[in-house]
Amino acid sequence: MIKLMKPVALITAFAAGVAFAATPGSAADLDCDTIRMVVPWKAGGGTDRIGRGLAAALEKQSGKSVIVDNISGASSATGSIKAVQSKPDGCTLLMNGTSEILAFMTFTKGLPFSLDDARFVGGFFTTPTWMLANRERGYKDFQAFLDDAKANPGKVTIGVGGAAGAHMVMAAAIKGAYDLDVRIVPYSGGADLKKALLANQVNAGVIHSPVLLKEAKAGLIDVLTTGGSLKNIEHAPLRSIPTLESMGKPISVSAVRGIFVPKDTPDAVVQQLATWTEAATKDPEFIEFGKKFGFPPEWIPGPEFEADMRAGEAFYQSTYDKFIK
C-alpha cells in the first residue's frame, strides 16, 4: 500500500514561529515607489492572468505601482531563481504556483533553489489538479475508471501535460496507490492534452483546473476526481466531486499561487506585504476576475502556506522516488 506524506492541515511549530500580528505598529513602508512582481511564465497563460489580476488589486492596497515582469524559462525555474536572489527589500516579489515550484525542484536536480531561499508571504489563489475524461468514455465516476483499468490491464491510458510536472506526479501517484497497470502518456503541454481529451484519444487526463471547465459545463467532459477540494469552484454541480484524499488515498495536488520574497527580507516588510495581499484578495474587481476564471481568490497565511508547501515537497519527492524515476 502506498504511504505518501499527507499535506499539513495545521500550522506547525516551525511555521508558527514566523507568524506576525497585523497591527499598525508592525507596518513597514517599502523603499520603492514601484513593486516588481516576477511571474516566471510567458504572458497570457493562467498564472500570468492571475498575477495581473492580483497586481491591479495590490496597487490599490499599497498605493504603489505594481508591474508584472514575465521571466519565463526552465518550467518557471529561471524567473523563480532570479526573484529570490534579488535585493531583500520587498520591492521584488515572486508570484508562482506551488505545484510549478515543487515540480522543477523534483524533476530538475542541481538548481540553485530550495524552499529555504524564500520567505512565504502567503497563498491567494488555489486551483486543484483534476482528472478528466471525455463523456463518450462513459465513466460515471472515478470508480468506473478504476474498474475499466482493472479489467483491461495495460490498455487504459492517462494523459498528462508533460513528462515532468505536477500532472505526472498526480497520475503516477494514482497509478501507484491503486496498483494500476495503465500507461501514462505525456503530451507536450496542456494545450495538446486538452486536444487529446476532446478528441477522446486517452481514457483520462490529469491537468490543473479550471482547464476544460467550459466543456465540463457543456457535458463534453466529465470530472472524475481531484487532488484538492472543489468546494469553491464557480460551477456548483462540481463542488461535490470526491477528492482522492476523501477516498482514502493521501494524494493532494493543487496549484496554489502565492507570493514569495528573498529569505533575508525583514519581518516587518513580509508582514506589510501579507497585509496588502490579504486585502487584495477581498478586492471586488479581483473577486469578479476569480468568478470568471473559475475560482475566487482565497487567502492562506504565510506560515500555513509554508507548512503545506514543505509537506508537498516531501510528497512530490516520495512519489518521484517510488513511481517515476
N, C-alpha and C positions, 0 to 999 in steps of 0.2 A: 504493500500500500504506500502510495506517495506520501511523504512527510515534508511539506513545504511550510516555511515560516509564515504565520498569519500576520497581516499588517497590524500595527499597533493601533488599538482603538482609543487608548487613553494617553494623555501626555505623560511621558516617562520622567523619571527623576532628573536625568541629564538635561532634558529639554526644559523642564520647569526652571532650571537654574538660569536660563537666558530669557525668561519672560519679564516684561516690564509693565508697570501700571501706566495707563494712558492718562496722565494728569497734566495740567497746564505747565507745571514746573519741570516736566521731563521733556518738553518740546524743544527742538533744536532746528533753527533755520539752516538751510544749506548754503554753502559758499559758492553759489552759482545762480544765474537767472534762468538757465536752461537745463532741464534734465534730459539726458540722453538714454533712451530705452533701447537696448540692443535686442532685436528679435532675430535669432540666428537661422532664419528661413527666408526664402525669396518672397517678395511682396505678392499678395493676392491669395495666399493659402489660408487655411483655417486659423492657425496660430497667429499669423500676421493680422488677420481681420480682428481677432480677439484683442491683440495687443493695441491696435489702433483705437478700438472702442474704449479700452482702459485709458489710453493716453489722453483722449479727449476729456474723460471724466476726471483724471488726475490733475489736469490743468486747472480745472475749476476748484479743486480742493487745495492745491498747493499755491495757486497764484503765480505759477511759473510756466514757461513754455516747456512742453514735453515733445521731443522729436523721436520718431521711430527710426532706428538705424538697422537696416537689414544687412546682416553679415552672415551669409549662408556658406555652406561647405561642410563636408565630412559629417553628414547627418546631424547637423547643428553643433558639432563639437568646436568648429573654428570660432564662431561668434561667442559661444559659451565661455571658452577659454580666455578670449580677449576681454570679455566683460569682467570676469572675476579677477583678472590681472590688472585692472585699471586702478586709478587712484581711489582709495577707500574713503571718499568724502560724501557718498550718497548722490553724486551728480551723474553717475553712470550706473544703470540698472541692467540686469539680465532678466528678460521675460521669456521663459521657455516652459515646456511641459515636462512633468516628472518622467513620463514614460520615454520621452526622447532622450533625456539626460541619462537615465538608467540604461537605455539600450546602447548608447555609444560607449558607456563605461563598461558594459558587459561584453560587447562584441568586438571592441577595438582596444586591444591591450597596449600599454605603453604611453598613453596620452598623459600630458601634464595636467591632469584634472582629477580631483576627488571631491567628495562632499565636504571635506574639511577645508576646502579652498573658498567656501562661500558661507555667508550668513543668510538665514532664511527669513525674509520679511513676512511672507505669508502666501497662501494659495487663494485664488479668487475665481477660478472657472474650471469646473470639473466635467469632463465628458468621458463616461465609461467606454471601455472597449467591448464590442459585442460580436456575437456570432450570428450570421445571417444566412438565409437560403432562399433560392428562387421559389416562388409559390408553387410552380409546377413540380417541384420535388415532392410535394405532398406531406412534408413534415409538419404535423400539427403542433409539435413541441420538441424540446431538446431530447426527450426520451425516445421519440420516433427516430431522430437522427442516430442515437446510440444503438437502437435496435437494428437499423439498417447497417451500421458499421460492423456490428457483431455478426450479422447474418451474411455479410459479404466481405470477409477479410481480404485486405489488400486492394480492394476495388473502390472504396469510398475516398473522396478527396476533400481536403480543406485548403482553400486558397488563402494566401497571406500577401501583404503588400511588399514583402521583401524577405530575403534570407536572414537579415539581421535587424531585428527591431521588436517592438512590443507585440505586434501581431504574431510574430513567430514564437515569442515567449508564451503567449496565451494558448496558441494552437498546440505547441509542444507539451505544455502543462496538461491540457485536456487529454491529449493522446496518452501521456504517461499516467495520469491519475485514473483514467478509466481503462487502462491496458488495452488500447485500441490498435488494431492493425489497419491504419489508414495512411494515406500518402499526403504529406503537406506540400503544397505547390506554391513556391514563391513567385510572385509577379514583380515586374519592375516598377513598383509604385502603386499607390492606392487607386489611381485612375484606371490602370489596367485591370486591377482586381474588380473594380466596380463594373467594368465592361463584361468581365467573365461571369460575374454573378447575374447580371441582367440577361446574358445570353445562355444562362443555365449550363455553363461549361464546367462548373465544380459543384460538388454536393453541398458545400457550405463555404463560408468565407469569414475570416476574422479581420475586423477593421474598427477604427475608432468611430463611435457615434459622434455626431448625428449623420454621418455619411449614409446615403440612401434612405434617409428618413422620409423624404418626399415619396419615394417609391414604396416604402412600407405603408404610408398612409393610403396610397392608391391601390394597395392589395397585390402588388407585384413581388414584394419581398416580405419574408417572414423573419421576425426576430426570435431566435431560438433560446439564447441565454446571454448573459452579460457578465463582465468582470467587475461590475460595480452597480449600485442601485440606480434605477431609472426613475426614482420617485419624483424627481424634479423636471423630467422631460416635458416639453411643451405639449406633446401628443398624449393625452390622458390614457387611451387604451393600452399604451405600452408600459405604464408605470408598474404594473403587476408582474412583468416578466421576471421569472426567478433568476437570481444571481447564482453563480457557481458555488459561492460560499453558503447560500441558503440550502443548497442541495448536498451539503456536507463535504465539499472539496475546498481546501484553503487556497483558492486561486483568486487573486484580486489584481486586476489590471485596469487602470484608467489613465487618461491624460489629464493631469491636474496642472493647469497653467498657474505659475506663481512668479513672484518677484524675488530675485537673489541679488546680493551685493558682495563685494570682496570681504574676505574674512576679518580684516582689520578695521572694518567700518565701526565707528564708535556706537556705543549702546544707544545714546540719545538720538543719533541720526537714524538708526534702524527703527526705533520706536516712532519717530516722526513719519518716516515712510510708511510704516504699518498703519498709523492713524489715518493718513491721507488715502492709502489704498483701500482700507476697510470702508471708509466713507465713499470712495468711488464706486464700490460695489452696490451702493444704495442710490446712485445717481439715476434718475428716471430715464434718461436717454440711454444709458448703458443697460439698464434693465430691459428697455424696449428692444435694444440690439439683441440681447440674450434670447428674448422670446422669438425673434425672427430666426436666430441661429439654431435654436432648438432647446437650449438650457438657459436658466437665469444665472447671473453671477452669484457666487456664494463664498463668503469669507471663511478661510481657515487660518487661525492664528499661527504665527511663526513657529512656536515650539511644537504644536501638534503637527504642523506641516513637515517639519524636520523629522520628527519621530516616525511618521508614516513613510517618509521617503527613505529613511535608513532601513526600515523593515522591508520596503520594496527592493532596496539594493540586495539584501540577503535573498529575497525570493527570486529575483532575476538570476542571480548567480547560481543559486541552487538548481533552478530549472535548466539553466545552460549546462551545468556540470552533469546533471543526470540524464537529460533527454536530447541535447542538441549537439554538443561538441563530439 
